[in-house]
């Protein structure tokens, strides 16, 4: 039996693609650059089930298409839509940690606070289309704020509480 502590979340199956059982998926890590996984583990009704990969290919940097063995029709693929996918920890190279698997999109949903703990807002998306990565933050007043996701500004990351405490330069929030 596969246990939750033996696996790492890597993304989600989205929907069928075509009529032959292929599925689109989104991933939250770039681990695929490091390993070649023979299977993904899918969470089906709270049970972790391995599905062996027949083939997969990337659509862009955050998504791809996967074909599992035994999933050969659109109706088979529909049953796997919206299912979380995982990798077994034993497939990871030696020395890999959970920190290595976090992509920048991992932080979507985190609260941003200032250095004094005042809540600025929640990260709703991350713009990594340029060299300077930006957190797109929904502020408490309803507007959106762009904040540089720079290590120079990040003081602390609390993964359990989903909070990023930042030392935001004075006036930066006024630019938005």
C-alpha positions in Angstrom: 0.0 0.0 0.0 1.3 3.5 -0.9 1.4 5.9 2.0 1.2 9.7 1.8 4.6 10.1 3.5 6.2 8.1 0.7 5.1 10.4 -2.1 5.5 14.0 -3.2 2.8 16.1 -5.0 3.8 17.1 -8.5 0.6 18.4 -10.1 -2.8 17.5 -11.3 -4.4 15.8 -14.2 -6.8 18.3 -15.9 -8.9 16.8 -18.7 -8.8 14.3 -21.6 -7.0 15.4 -24.7 -8.2 13.7 -27.8 -10.1 10.4 -28.0 -7.4 7.8 -27.3 -7.0 8.2 -23.5 -4.4 11.0 -23.4 -4.7 13.5 -20.5 -3.5 17.1 -20.1 -1.8 17.7 -16.8 -0.3 20.7 -14.9 2.8 20.3 -12.8 4.2 22.3 -9.9 7.8 21.2 -10.2 10.5 20.9 -12.8 11.6 17.4 -11.5 11.0 16.0 -15.0 14.3 17.6 -16.1 16.1 15.4 -13.5 14.4 12.0 -13.7 12.4 9.8 -16.1 9.5 8.4 -14.1 8.0 5.1 -15.2 4.7 5.9 -13.5 2.7 8.6 -11.7 0.7 7.9 -8.6 -2.9 9.2 -8.8 -5.1 9.9 -5.8 -8.4 8.2 -6.5 -11.0 8.2 -3.7 -8.3 8.7 -1.1 -6.3 5.7 -2.4 -2.9 6.2 -4.1 -2.8 4.2 -7.3 0.2 3.9 -9.7 -0.5 4.4 -13.4 2.3 3.4 -15.7 3.3 6.0 -18.3 3.0 4.9 -21.9 4.2 8.3 -23.2 4.3 12.0 -22.2 5.3 15.2 -23.7 5.5 18.8 -22.6 3.1 21.5 -24.0 4.8 24.4 -22.2 6.9 24.9 -19.0 3.9 24.2 -16.7 1.9 21.6 -18.5 2.1 18.5 -20.6 0.2 15.5 -22.0 0.4 12.0 -20.6 -0.9 8.6 -21.9 -1.2 5.9 -19.3 -1.1 2.1 -20.0 -4.7 0.8 -20.0 -6.3 4.2 -20.4 -7.3 3.9 -24.0 -10.4 6.0 -24.5 -11.9 9.4 -23.8 -14.3 7.9 -21.2 -11.3 6.2 -19.4 -9.5 9.5 -19.3 -12.5 11.4 -18.0 -12.5 9.3 -14.9 -9.0 10.7 -14.1 -9.9 14.3 -14.7 -9.1 16.7 -11.8 -7.0 14.0 -10.0 -3.9 14.9 -8.1 -0.7 13.3 -9.2 2.4 12.3 -7.2 5.9 10.8 -7.5 7.2 8.1 -5.2 10.1 9.4 -3.2 12.2 6.4 -4.2 12.3 7.7 -7.8 14.1 10.9 -6.7 17.9 11.2 -7.1 20.0 10.9 -3.9 20.1 14.2 -2.1 16.8 15.6 -3.4 14.6 17.2 -0.8 11.1 18.6 -0.8 12.6 22.1 -1.2 14.2 21.1 -4.5 10.7 20.2 -5.8 9.0 23.5 -5.1 8.3 25.4 -8.2 7.5 29.1 -8.0 3.8 28.4 -8.5 4.0 26.5 -5.2 3.5 29.8 -3.4 0.2 30.6 -5.0 -2.3 31.0 -2.1 0.3 32.2 0.4 -0.4 35.3 2.4 2.2 38.2 2.1 2.8 40.1 5.2 5.2 43.1 5.8 8.1 42.9 8.3 5.7 43.8 11.1 3.2 41.0 10.3 0.6 43.2 8.7 -1.2 41.3 5.9 -0.7 42.8 2.5 -2.7 40.2 0.6 -2.8 36.7 -1.0 -0.7 35.6 -3.9 -3.1 34.8 -6.7 -0.6 34.2 -9.5 3.1 34.5 -10.2 4.5 36.2 -13.3 7.8 34.6 -14.3 7.7 35.7 -17.9 10.6 38.1 -17.3 13.9 37.8 -15.4 12.3 39.6 -12.5 9.7 37.3 -11.0 6.6 39.0 -9.6 4.0 38.0 -7.0 0.5 39.1 -8.2 -1.2 39.8 -4.9 -4.9 40.3 -4.2 -4.9 43.1 -1.5 -7.4 43.3 1.3 -8.9 46.4 -0.5 -9.7 44.3 -3.6 -7.0 45.6 -5.9 -4.0 43.7 -7.3 -0.5 44.5 -6.4 2.7 43.3 -8.1 5.6 42.6 -5.6 9.0 41.4 -6.7 9.7 37.9 -5.5 13.3 38.7 -4.7 15.3 37.0 -2.0 16.4 40.5 -1.0 12.9 41.2 0.2 11.8 37.9 1.6 12.5 37.6 5.3 10.8 34.3 6.2 8.7 31.6 4.5 6.3 29.7 6.7 5.1 26.7 4.6 2.9 25.4 7.4 1.0 28.7 7.8 1.4 29.6 4.1 2.8 33.0 4.9 5.7 34.9 3.3 7.0 37.7 5.5 8.7 40.4 3.4 10.7 43.6 3.9 9.0 45.6 1.2 10.8 48.8 0.3 8.9 52.0 1.3 6.8 53.3 -1.5 6.7 50.1 -3.5 3.1 49.3 -2.7 2.1 52.8 -3.7 3.4 52.2 -7.3 0.5 49.8 -7.9 
